[in-house]
Amino acid sequence: MPLIYDDPDLGRMLYISRLHRLLRQLDNQVETIAAEHGIESPPECTTILLSLWQYGPMSLNLLAESVGESPAVVGRRVRKLVEQRYARRSVQPRAQRVDFLLTQVGYRQAEALMRLSPKMEEIYRALDAELGVDLAQTVERLSRSLKARPLMARLSEPVD
């Protein structure tokens, strides 16, 4: 039986479903590699972990800005890092704010991620060459295009 994704009438309609499948496949493979390299921190928290490692303690709003996510999303992820003891809160009474910083366990996780980074870069570079496209650049261009003109706006535009 053929895959539904191969049906020419449905293929584009199922585009997002294909992307979700691909992302799950990538997530699973990266999580396996990470586990084999001693990385146990939640994958969705990697940008936060690395931002705190790179720039040091930050308020929630600055942290959200540094990773390009909303404070609500970052707040949920930071709570997860705090609960799992990769990060902690630090109250700054003079500044009347709370900063977040990595614990020793969090630093070790960030350092393990950094040790793995060159190997992952090699893998992605080889994949780019195999496909004949710079995936990171393509994803960034797609992100910018969708931000500039969301799908809903495109739906009402005339088709060439």
Secondary structure, DSSP 8 states (H G I E B T S, - for coil): ---GGG-TTTTTTTHHHHHHHHHHHHHHHHHHHHHHTT--S-GGGHHHHHHHHHH--EEHHHHHHHHTS-HHHHHHHHHHHHHTTSEEEEEETTTTEEEEEE-HHHHHHHHHHHHHHHHHHHHHHHHHHHHTS-HHHHHHHHHHHHHHS-HHHHHTS---
